[in-house]
Amino acid sequence: MAEPARLVVLASGRGTNLQAVLDACAEGELPARVALVVSDKPSPALERAQRARTAALYLPKPKNVPRADYDAELARYVAAARPDLVVLAGWMRILTPAFLDRFPERVINLHPALPGAFPGTDAIRRSYEAFRRGEVESGGVMVHRVVPEVDAGPVVLAEPVPIEPGDTLERFEARVHAVEHRLLIRAIARVLRARR
């Protein structure tokens, strides 16, 4: 029987996408295990990792440290976990080549918008507001390979998320999150299959 793939998850927020990954690994839906969770904030993601008895690292970026230096330090910790794949699940920092060059073709990111639409932060709110102005017909979710440009790497999977005329932002956001959890698992499985 093949050894499960090793995942490192970088998460800055609530950790619901991390939880989806942890659950999929535990239930055998993903032939993988989370070897390390890293957060740059004291976030609930770290608590989720600890509850799952998964190694967790809090690594804040000091204000006076250049991004590339922080990314090089982050890469050292991640490399020590020997990841087959690095998954950004709510990681709110742009990664520089100091990190990405250590893990070529092995870093993917979950983003709550369709390819080419609403890169960067607050994508769900920005999608919703654009719909209300009549500029878009739906929001969406994508998983893409990470490049130094924001949310611009090659797409692994993408799926539109309809915005209903009577939707509140909260209802739309809940549907986006449900798609995120499902699409992230499918994307990880697809990338791991391609690497075997």
MDAnalysis code that builds the backbone (N, CA, C; Angstrom):
import MDAnalysis as mda
import numpy as np

u = mda.Universe.empty(588, n_residues=196, atom_resindex=np.repeat(np.arange(196), 3), trajectory=True)
u.add_TopologyAttr("name", ["N", "CA", "C"] * 196)
u.add_TopologyAttr("resid", np.arange(1, 197))
u.add_TopologyAttr("resname", ["MET", "ALA", "GLU", "PRO", "ALA", "ARG", "LEU", "VAL", "VAL", "LEU", "ALA", "SER", "GLY", "ARG", "GLY", "THR", "ASN", "LEU", "GLN", "ALA", "VAL", "LEU", "ASP", "ALA", "CYS", "ALA", "GLU", "GLY", "GLU", "LEU", "PRO", "ALA", "ARG", "VAL", "ALA", "LEU", "VAL", "VAL", "SER", "ASP", "LYS", "PRO", "SER", "PRO", "ALA", "LEU", "GLU", "ARG", "ALA", "GLN", "ARG", "ALA", "ARG", "THR", "ALA", "ALA", "LEU", "TYR", "LEU", "PRO", "LYS", "PRO", "LYS", "ASN", "VAL", "PRO", "ARG", "ALA", "ASP", "TYR", "ASP", "ALA", "GLU", "LEU", "ALA", "ARG", "TYR", "VAL", "ALA", "ALA", "ALA", "ARG", "PRO", "ASP", "LEU", "VAL", "VAL", "LEU", "ALA", "GLY", "TRP", "MET", "ARG", "ILE", "LEU", "THR", "PRO", "ALA", "PHE", "LEU", "ASP", "ARG", "PHE", "PRO", "GLU", "ARG", "VAL", "ILE", "ASN", "LEU", "HIS", "PRO", "ALA", "LEU", "PRO", "GLY", "ALA", "PHE", "PRO", "GLY", "THR", "ASP", "ALA", "ILE", "ARG", "ARG", "SER", "TYR", "GLU", "ALA", "PHE", "ARG", "ARG", "GLY", "GLU", "VAL", "GLU", "SER", "GLY", "GLY", "VAL", "MET", "VAL", "HIS", "ARG", "VAL", "VAL", "PRO", "GLU", "VAL", "ASP", "ALA", "GLY", "PRO", "VAL", "VAL", "LEU", "ALA", "GLU", "PRO", "VAL", "PRO", "ILE", "GLU", "PRO", "GLY", "ASP", "THR", "LEU", "GLU", "ARG", "PHE", "GLU", "ALA", "ARG", "VAL", "HIS", "ALA", "VAL", "GLU", "HIS", "ARG", "LEU", "LEU", "ILE", "ARG", "ALA", "ILE", "ALA", "ARG", "VAL", "LEU", "ARG", "ALA", "ARG", "ARG"])
u.atoms.positions = np.array([
    [0.843, -1.192, 0.000],
    [0.000, 0.000, 0.000],
    [0.878, 1.242, 0.000],
    [0.523, 2.203, -0.877],
    [1.334, 3.410, -1.025],
    [1.248, 4.261, 0.229],
    [2.355, 4.902, 0.527],
    [2.411, 5.851, 1.648],
    [1.515, 7.042, 1.327],
    [0.720, 7.532, 2.289],
    [-0.112, 8.707, 2.007],
    [0.752, 9.916, 1.647],
    [0.251, 10.717, 0.726],
    [0.953, 11.950, 0.366],
    [1.003, 12.872, 1.583],
    [2.040, 13.675, 1.635],
    [2.228, 14.607, 2.746],
    [1.821, 16.007, 2.298],
    [0.906, 16.604, 3.044],
    [0.423, 17.954, 2.759],
    [0.908, 18.912, 3.836],
    [1.271, 20.109, 3.425],
    [1.461, 21.222, 4.354],
    [0.405, 22.255, 3.992],
    [-0.355, 22.690, 4.987],
    [-1.415, 23.675, 4.760],
    [-1.030, 24.984, 5.428],
    [-1.065, 26.065, 4.646],
    [-0.838, 27.408, 5.174],
    [-2.202, 28.090, 5.283],
    [-2.537, 28.559, 6.476],
    [-3.864, 29.130, 6.720],
    [-3.745, 30.298, 7.689],
    [-4.389, 31.409, 7.348],
    [-4.327, 32.603, 8.201],
    [-5.625, 32.876, 8.948],
    [-6.691, 32.148, 8.635],
    [-7.998, 32.541, 9.149],
    [-8.686, 31.506, 10.011],
    [-9.992, 31.346, 9.760],
    [-10.826, 30.483, 10.604],
    [-10.495, 29.005, 10.460],
    [-9.928, 28.631, 9.327],
    [-9.501, 27.248, 9.169],
    [-10.590, 26.295, 8.709],
    [-11.685, 26.811, 8.133],
    [-12.737, 25.890, 7.692],
    [-12.293, 25.072, 6.485],
    [-11.493, 25.668, 5.605],
    [-10.974, 24.894, 4.472],
    [-9.935, 23.880, 4.951],
    [-9.116, 24.264, 5.909],
    [-8.199, 23.303, 6.538],
    [-8.993, 22.147, 7.118],
    [-10.105, 22.436, 7.802],
    [-10.903, 21.374, 8.406],
    [-11.439, 20.424, 7.344],
    [-11.839, 20.964, 6.195],
    [-12.310, 20.112, 5.104],
    [-11.205, 19.162, 4.648],
    [-9.973, 19.660, 4.600],
    [-8.842, 18.816, 4.205],
    [-8.562, 17.761, 5.273],
    [-8.530, 18.188, 6.534],
    [-8.295, 17.231, 7.625],
    [-9.352, 16.129, 7.619],
    [-10.622, 16.509, 7.424],
    [-11.704, 15.529, 7.413],
    [-11.577, 14.580, 6.232],
    [-11.249, 15.118, 5.051],
    [-11.113, 14.273, 3.864],
    [-9.965, 13.279, 4.025],
    [-8.892, 13.691, 4.669],
    [-7.776, 12.771, 4.941],
    [-8.208, 11.694, 5.929],
    [-8.876, 12.102, 7.002],
    [-9.294, 11.159, 8.045],
    [-10.299, 10.144, 7.517],
    [-11.157, 10.577, 6.588],
    [-12.200, 9.690, 6.055],
    [-11.736, 8.872, 4.865],
    [-10.471, 9.046, 4.443],
    [-9.948, 8.287, 3.315],
    [-10.346, 8.835, 1.960],
    [-10.988, 9.989, 1.939],
    [-11.368, 10.611, 0.666],
    [-10.131, 11.111, -0.072],
    [-9.133, 11.541, 0.685],
    [-7.835, 11.932, 0.126],
    [-6.783, 10.933, 0.597],
    [-5.978, 10.401, -0.319],
    [-4.907, 9.500, 0.088],
    [-3.710, 10.312, 0.581],
    [-3.942, 11.048, 1.649],
    [-2.937, 12.004, 2.125],
    [-3.109, 12.213, 3.612],
    [-2.104, 12.885, 4.189],
    [-2.226, 13.339, 5.569],
    [-1.596, 14.711, 5.670],
    [-2.126, 15.518, 6.573],
    [-1.574, 16.858, 6.790],
    [-0.395, 16.707, 7.741],
    [0.794, 16.998, 7.231],
    [2.011, 16.851, 8.028],
    [2.304, 18.093, 8.869],
    [1.803, 19.254, 8.420],
    [2.084, 20.504, 9.133],
    [1.058, 21.547, 8.727],
    [0.623, 22.328, 9.706],
    [-0.202, 23.513, 9.458],
    [0.590, 24.718, 9.938],
    [0.660, 25.756, 9.105],
    [1.367, 26.981, 9.473],
    [0.388, 28.148, 9.378],
    [0.418, 29.013, 10.377],
    [-0.350, 30.253, 10.327],
    [0.557, 31.410, 10.714],
    [0.327, 32.542, 10.057],
    [1.080, 33.749, 10.397],
    [0.337, 34.595, 11.424],
    [-0.830, 34.098, 11.864],
    [-1.632, 34.792, 12.876],
    [-2.042, 33.780, 13.936],
    [-2.386, 34.223, 15.141],
    [-2.895, 33.292, 16.153],
    [-4.338, 32.909, 15.817],
    [-4.509, 32.074, 14.812],
    [-5.819, 31.844, 14.210],
    [-6.465, 30.545, 14.682],
    [-7.785, 30.417, 14.482],
    [-8.469, 29.152, 14.771],
    [-7.918, 27.978, 13.961],
    [-7.250, 28.257, 12.840],
    [-6.652, 27.164, 12.060],
    [-5.656, 26.379, 12.918],
    [-4.899, 27.071, 13.744],
    [-3.934, 26.390, 14.615],
    [-4.653, 25.517, 15.637],
    [-5.773, 25.997, 16.157],
    [-6.549, 25.205, 17.113],
    [-7.115, 23.955, 16.443],
    [-7.570, 24.094, 15.195],
    [-8.088, 22.931, 14.456],
    [-6.984, 21.890, 14.257],
    [-5.788, 22.360, 13.937],
    [-4.662, 21.440, 13.754],
    [-4.359, 20.708, 15.057],
    [-4.346, 21.435, 16.149],
    [-4.041, 20.815, 17.442],
    [-5.096, 19.781, 17.819],
    [-6.383, 20.091, 17.567],
    [-7.450, 19.119, 17.851],
    [-7.293, 17.852, 17.010],
    [-6.748, 18.014, 15.806],
    [-6.540, 16.860, 14.920],
    [-5.193, 16.174, 15.177],
    [-4.484, 16.633, 16.210],
    [-3.157, 16.095, 16.551],
    [-2.201, 16.180, 15.363],
    [-2.245, 17.339, 14.729],
    [-1.388, 17.635, 13.584],
    [-0.395, 18.705, 13.997],
    [0.836, 18.579, 13.558],
    [1.853, 19.579, 13.886],
    [1.403, 20.956, 13.413],
    [1.581, 21.946, 14.265],
    [1.135, 23.310, 13.956],
    [2.235, 24.292, 14.318],
    [2.387, 25.307, 13.479],
    [3.427, 26.308, 13.683],
    [2.828, 27.698, 13.521],
    [3.042, 28.525, 14.520],
    [2.674, 29.945, 14.444],
    [3.933, 30.702, 14.064],
    [3.921, 31.330, 12.877],
    [5.110, 32.012, 12.380],
    [4.731, 33.415, 11.907],
    [4.640, 34.373, 12.837],
    [4.285, 35.742, 12.428],
    [5.442, 36.394, 11.685],
    [5.098, 37.336, 10.813],
    [6.136, 38.080, 10.092],
    [6.431, 39.372, 10.845],
    [7.637, 39.519, 11.387],
    [7.987, 40.780, 12.046],
    [7.966, 41.940, 11.051],
    [7.579, 43.103, 11.508],
    [7.421, 44.252, 10.608],
    [8.717, 44.645, 9.909],
    [9.834, 44.484, 10.578],
    [11.098, 44.964, 10.005],
    [11.811, 43.911, 9.158],
    [11.195, 42.766, 8.928],
    [11.828, 41.701, 8.142],
    [11.298, 41.751, 6.705],
    [12.182, 41.808, 5.713],
    [11.713, 41.808, 4.321],
    [10.922, 40.540, 3.993],
    [9.970, 40.678, 3.056],
    [9.122, 39.541, 2.683],
    [9.937, 38.327, 2.248],
    [10.965, 38.558, 1.436],
    [11.761, 37.435, 0.932],
    [12.459, 36.705, 2.076],
    [12.911, 37.423, 3.076],
    [13.575, 36.785, 4.219],
    [12.576, 35.957, 5.023],
    [11.374, 36.515, 5.226],
    [10.333, 35.752, 5.920],
    [9.985, 34.493, 5.124],
    [9.830, 34.640, 3.812],
    [9.466, 33.493, 2.977],
    [10.552, 32.419, 2.979],
    [11.812, 32.836, 3.034],
    [12.903, 31.862, 3.098],
    [12.845, 31.084, 4.407],
    [12.538, 31.772, 5.509],
    [12.398, 31.077, 6.794],
    [11.188, 30.140, 6.768],
    [10.065, 30.623, 6.243],
    [8.871, 29.783, 6.107],
    [9.190, 28.544, 5.278],
    [9.918, 28.715, 4.197],
    [10.268, 27.590, 3.326],
    [11.103, 26.551, 4.063],
    [11.971, 26.992, 4.956],
    [12.789, 26.029, 5.715],
    [11.901, 25.145, 6.596],
    [10.932, 25.753, 7.282],
    [10.028, 24.963, 8.114],
    [9.176, 24.017, 7.269],
    [8.671, 24.530, 6.163],
    [7.822, 23.703, 5.295],
    [8.631, 22.561, 4.699],
    [9.833, 22.842, 4.244],
    [10.670, 21.791, 3.649],
    [10.966, 20.685, 4.651],
    [11.121, 21.043, 5.921],
    [11.397, 20.032, 6.950],
    [10.248, 19.037, 7.095],
    [9.033, 19.434, 6.690],
    [7.874, 18.536, 6.746],
    [7.782, 17.637, 5.509],
    [8.682, 17.811, 4.563],
    [8.774, 16.988, 3.345],
    [7.441, 16.889, 2.590],
    [6.880, 18.030, 2.192],
    [5.553, 17.985, 1.568],
    [5.596, 17.489, 0.126],
    [4.595, 16.706, -0.219],
    [4.330, 16.418, -1.622],
    [3.566, 17.580, -2.256],
    [2.821, 18.310, -1.429],
    [2.024, 19.427, -1.915],
    [1.847, 20.440, -0.784],
    [1.953, 21.717, -1.133],
    [1.689, 22.805, -0.196],
    [0.366, 23.442, -0.614],
    [-0.558, 23.534, 0.341],
    [-1.910, 24.020, 0.060],
    [-2.134, 25.327, 0.802],
    [-2.442, 26.384, 0.063],
    [-2.798, 27.664, 0.670],
    [-4.317, 27.688, 0.816],
    [-4.775, 27.667, 2.046],
    [-6.213, 27.612, 2.331],
    [-6.559, 28.772, 3.251],
    [-6.718, 29.949, 2.658],
    [-6.949, 31.140, 3.469],
    [-5.654, 31.789, 3.927],
    [-4.555, 31.524, 3.245],
    [-3.270, 32.167, 3.544],
    [-3.312, 33.558, 2.936],
    [-3.086, 34.579, 3.730],
    [-3.306, 35.945, 3.273],
    [-2.010, 36.693, 2.962],
    [-0.976, 35.971, 2.597],
    [0.286, 36.615, 2.213],
    [0.671, 36.175, 0.809],
    [1.176, 37.116, 0.034],
    [1.709, 36.793, -1.287],
    [3.065, 36.145, -1.086],
    [3.270, 35.006, -1.703],
    [4.542, 34.298, -1.568],
    [5.507, 34.727, -2.674],
    [6.741, 34.949, -2.281],
    [7.777, 35.373, -3.216],
    [8.538, 34.149, -3.730],
    [9.395, 34.340, -4.745],
    [10.225, 33.228, -5.217],
    [11.098, 32.606, -4.123],
    [11.396, 33.349, -3.066],
    [12.180, 32.766, -1.965],
    [11.478, 31.543, -1.386],
    [10.161, 31.518, -1.442],
    [9.393, 30.329, -1.031],
    [9.087, 29.447, -2.229],
    [8.520, 30.017, -3.272],
    [8.002, 29.225, -4.391],
    [9.083, 28.424, -5.102],
    [10.283, 28.963, -5.191],
    [11.358, 28.231, -5.884],
    [11.777, 26.961, -5.146],
    [11.488, 26.877, -3.859],
    [11.809, 25.658, -3.100],
    [10.845, 24.520, -3.413],
    [9.636, 24.859, -3.919],
    [8.580, 23.859, -4.130],
    [7.959, 24.022, -5.520],
    [8.779, 23.888, -6.571],
    [8.241, 24.132, -7.914],
    [7.093, 23.188, -8.246],
    [6.015, 23.776, -8.774],
    [4.829, 23.010, -9.191],
    [4.163, 22.270, -8.029],
    [4.471, 22.656, -6.796],
    [3.900, 21.948, -5.638],
    [3.149, 22.864, -4.690],
    [2.745, 24.048, -5.153],
    [2.013, 24.976, -4.294],
    [0.723, 25.360, -5.009],
    [-0.424, 25.116, -4.337],
    [-1.717, 25.505, -4.899],
    [-2.444, 26.417, -3.920],
    [-3.349, 27.224, -4.462],
    [-4.089, 28.194, -3.663],
    [-5.572, 28.098, -3.979],
    [-6.376, 28.250, -2.956],
    [-7.825, 28.336, -3.083],
    [-8.210, 29.809, -3.094],
    [-9.006, 30.221, -4.113],
    [-9.420, 31.625, -4.202],
    [-10.915, 31.690, -4.503],
    [-11.680, 32.514, -3.754],
    [-13.131, 32.540, -3.922],
    [-13.604, 33.461, -5.043],
    [-13.108, 33.212, -6.250],
    [-13.553, 33.930, -7.441],
    [-13.164, 33.091, -8.657],
    [-13.748, 33.415, -9.788],
    [-13.417, 32.709, -11.020],
    [-12.096, 33.225, -11.581],
    [-11.444, 32.442, -12.455],
    [-10.159, 32.882, -13.017],
    [-10.264, 34.263, -13.668],
    [-9.318, 35.109, -13.322],
    [-9.259, 36.447, -13.894],
    [-10.178, 37.466, -13.241],
    [-11.000, 37.029, -12.294],
    [-11.956, 37.942, -11.660],
    [-11.597, 38.148, -10.188],
    [-11.535, 39.376, -9.770],
    [-11.405, 39.746, -8.359],
    [-10.208, 39.098, -7.656],
    [-8.997, 39.286, -8.202],
    [-7.829, 38.785, -7.481],
    [-7.639, 39.552, -6.179],
    [-6.971, 38.906, -5.227],
    [-6.670, 39.572, -3.966],
    [-7.752, 39.382, -2.928],
    [-7.787, 40.296, -1.981],
    [-8.666, 40.148, -0.813],
    [-10.103, 40.562, -1.115],
    [-11.012, 40.120, -0.233],
    [-12.432, 40.478, -0.283],
    [-13.113, 40.092, -1.592],
    [-12.680, 38.993, -2.203],
    [-13.226, 38.607, -3.504],
    [-14.713, 38.280, -3.430],
    [-15.168, 37.681, -2.328],
    [-16.589, 37.330, -2.222],
    [-17.442, 38.604, -2.189],
    [-17.063, 39.524, -1.345],
    [-17.810, 40.785, -1.261],
    [-17.762, 41.531, -2.585],
    [-16.599, 41.591, -3.220],
    [-16.458, 42.301, -4.486],
    [-17.289, 41.643, -5.590],
    [-17.358, 40.298, -5.601],
    [-18.209, 39.594, -6.572],
    [-19.673, 39.956, -6.353],
    [-20.087, 39.925, -5.099],
    [-21.481, 40.215, -4.752],
    [-21.849, 41.648, -5.161],
    [-20.970, 42.596, -4.851],
    [-21.252, 43.990, -5.197],
    [-21.287, 44.187, -6.711],
    [-20.417, 43.483, -7.443],
    [-20.427, 43.583, -8.907],
    [-21.724, 43.007, -9.475],
    [-22.229, 41.938, -8.872],
    [-23.514, 41.381, -9.292],
    [-24.632, 42.394, -9.078],
    [-24.616, 43.032, -7.929],
    [-25.671, 44.017, -7.607],
    [-25.639, 45.202, -8.588],
    [-24.462, 45.488, -9.129],
    [-24.336, 46.571, -10.123],
    [-24.617, 46.075, -11.544],
    [-24.893, 44.762, -11.688],
    [-25.177, 44.208, -13.011],
    [-23.939, 43.918, -13.839],
    [-22.767, 43.832, -13.206],
    [-21.515, 43.644, -13.940],
    [-21.136, 42.182, -14.125],
    [-21.604, 41.298, -13.256],
    [-21.324, 39.864, -13.376],
    [-22.605, 39.090, -13.103],
    [-22.649, 37.842, -13.573],
    [-23.832, 37.006, -13.369],
    [-23.655, 36.014, -12.223],
    [-22.400, 35.770, -11.839],
    [-22.163, 34.824, -10.747],
    [-20.810, 35.107, -10.125],
    [-20.607, 34.491, -8.976],
    [-19.281, 34.456, -8.379],
    [-18.666, 33.108, -8.713],
    [-17.715, 32.684, -7.913],
    [-17.117, 31.392, -8.181],
    [-15.975, 31.090, -7.243],
    [-15.368, 29.947, -7.498],
    [-14.227, 29.460, -6.716],
    [-13.237, 28.858, -7.693],
    [-11.971, 29.061, -7.430],
    [-10.941, 28.370, -8.219],
    [-9.818, 27.908, -7.307],
    [-9.159, 26.862, -7.768],
    [-7.897, 26.420, -7.179],
    [-6.872, 26.538, -8.295],
    [-5.760, 27.201, -7.994],
    [-4.746, 27.436, -9.029],
    [-3.355, 27.200, -8.467],
    [-2.436, 26.952, -9.367],
    [-1.032, 26.860, -8.966],
    [-0.543, 28.266, -8.630],
    [0.330, 28.346, -7.652],
    [0.749, 29.658, -7.159],
    [1.969, 30.144, -7.930],
    [1.873, 31.398, -8.358],
    [2.974, 32.128, -8.982],
    [3.129, 33.435, -8.195],
    [4.215, 34.179, -8.407],
    [4.383, 35.402, -7.614],
    [3.279, 36.445, -7.823],
    [2.595, 36.427, -8.978],
    [1.506, 37.373, -9.218],
    [0.256, 36.884, -8.481],
    [-0.559, 37.813, -8.015],
    [-1.705, 37.486, -7.167],
    [-2.798, 36.748, -7.946],
    [-3.116, 35.533, -7.496],
    [-4.230, 34.739, -8.031],
    [-4.184, 34.636, -9.553],
    [-2.980, 34.425, -10.088],
    [-2.799, 34.442, -11.547],
    [-2.224, 33.149, -12.104],
    [-1.982, 32.145, -11.268],
    [-1.352, 30.922, -11.745],
    [-2.303, 30.039, -12.536],
    [-1.748, 29.020, -13.209],
    [-2.580, 28.090, -13.983],
    [-3.664, 27.452, -13.114],
    [-4.864, 27.375, -13.664],
    [-6.028, 26.892, -12.918],
    [-6.048, 25.371, -12.883],
    [-6.246, 24.826, -11.693],
    [-6.415, 23.380, -11.525],
    [-7.890, 23.024, -11.698],
    [-8.769, 23.712, -10.997],
    [-10.221, 23.532, -11.089],
    [-10.895, 24.868, -10.807],
    [-12.055, 25.076, -11.411],
    [-12.855, 26.264, -11.133],
    [-14.327, 25.896, -11.251],
    [-15.154, 26.601, -10.499],
    [-16.594, 26.342, -10.537],
    [-17.348, 27.636, -10.236],
    [-18.323, 27.993, -11.090],
    [-19.123, 29.179, -10.777],
    [-20.044, 28.928, -9.589],
    [-20.352, 29.982, -8.866],
    [-21.316, 29.936, -7.766],
    [-22.374, 30.990, -8.074],
    [-23.597, 30.563, -8.395],
    [-24.630, 31.541, -8.759],
    [-24.934, 32.496, -7.607],
    [-25.267, 33.719, -7.979],
    [-25.777, 34.698, -7.022],
    [-27.254, 34.890, -7.360],
    [-28.094, 34.587, -6.411],
    [-29.537, 34.699, -6.636],
    [-29.977, 36.149, -6.422],
    [-31.024, 36.591, -7.161],
    [-31.447, 37.993, -7.044],
    [-31.743, 38.440, -5.611],
    [-32.311, 37.581, -4.778],
    [-32.627, 37.972, -3.407],
    [-31.539, 37.662, -2.399],
    [-30.373, 37.242, -2.869],
    [-29.303, 36.848, -1.953],
    [-28.831, 38.003, -1.086],
    [-28.551, 37.690, 0.160],
    [-27.744, 38.587, 0.983],
    [-26.285, 38.183, 0.774],
    [-25.395, 39.048, 1.156],
    [-23.974, 38.710, 1.085],
    [-23.694, 37.462, 1.913],
    [-24.315, 37.345, 3.071],
    [-24.064, 36.205, 3.968],
    [-24.495, 34.886, 3.326],
    [-25.675, 34.878, 2.645],
    [-26.139, 33.645, 2.002],
    [-25.218, 33.253, 0.853],
    [-24.834, 34.241, 0.061],
    [-23.914, 33.974, -1.047],
    [-22.575, 33.455, -0.517],
    [-22.080, 34.092, 0.519],
    [-20.800, 33.683, 1.109],
    [-20.861, 32.243, 1.609],
    [-21.964, 31.851, 2.225],
    [-22.104, 30.475, 2.716],
    [-22.040, 29.479, 1.561],
    [-22.660, 29.811, 0.422],
    [-22.601, 28.900, -0.734],
    [-21.191, 28.840, -1.309],
    [-20.516, 29.971, -1.336],
    [-19.129, 29.979, -1.814],
    [-18.273, 29.064, -0.940],
    [-18.412, 29.168, 0.373],
    [-17.607, 28.347, 1.278],
    [-17.898, 26.857, 1.083],
    [-19.163, 26.509, 0.860],
    [-19.496, 25.102, 0.626],
    [-18.798, 24.585, -0.634],
    [-18.765, 25.403, -1.683],
    [-18.076, 25.006, -2.915],
    [-16.568, 24.947, -2.682],
    [-16.030, 25.895, -1.929],
    [-14.594, 25.885, -1.617],
    [-14.183, 24.550, -1.003],
    [-14.927, 24.113, 0.001],
    [-14.556, 22.886, 0.718],
    [-14.528, 21.700, -0.225],
    [-15.516, 21.599, -1.096],
    [-15.601, 20.469, -2.025],
    [-14.544, 20.573, -3.128],
    [-14.408, 21.763, -3.711],
    [-13.492, 21.938, -4.838],
    [-12.037, 21.777, -4.410],
    [-11.704, 22.237, -3.215],
    [-10.327, 22.104, -2.739],
    [-9.926, 20.637, -2.638],
    [-10.814, 19.800, -2.127],
    [-10.503, 18.370, -2.000],
    [-10.300, 17.756, -3.374],
    [-11.188, 18.072, -4.314],
    [-11.052, 17.537, -5.671],
    [-9.744, 17.993, -6.318],
    [-9.380, 19.258, -6.103],
    [-8.159, 19.792, -6.707],
    [-6.916, 19.132, -6.118],
    [-6.889, 18.955, -4.804],
    [-5.747, 18.276, -4.182],
    [-5.622, 16.871, -4.752],
    [-6.732, 16.158, -4.836],
    [-6.700, 14.782, -5.364],
    [-6.183, 14.787, -6.792],
    [-6.622, 15.732, -7.603],
    [-6.182, 15.788, -8.999],
    [-4.684, 16.054, -9.098],
    [-4.182, 16.999, -8.323],
    [-2.747, 17.322, -8.380],
    [-1.922, 16.146, -7.891],
    [-2.364, 15.490, -6.816],
    [-1.611, 14.343, -6.298],
    [-1.592, 13.199, -7.310],
    [-2.716, 12.953, -7.989],
    [-2.743, 11.889, -9.008],
    [-1.752, 12.191, -10.120],
    [-1.678, 13.454, -10.527],
    [-0.775, 13.851, -11.613],
    [0.684, 13.725, -11.203],
    [0.968, 13.809, -9.908],
    [2.349, 13.721, -9.428],
    [2.814, 12.283, -9.225],
    [1.880, 11.335, -9.149],
    [2.265, 9.939, -8.876],
    [2.815, 9.276, -10.115],
])
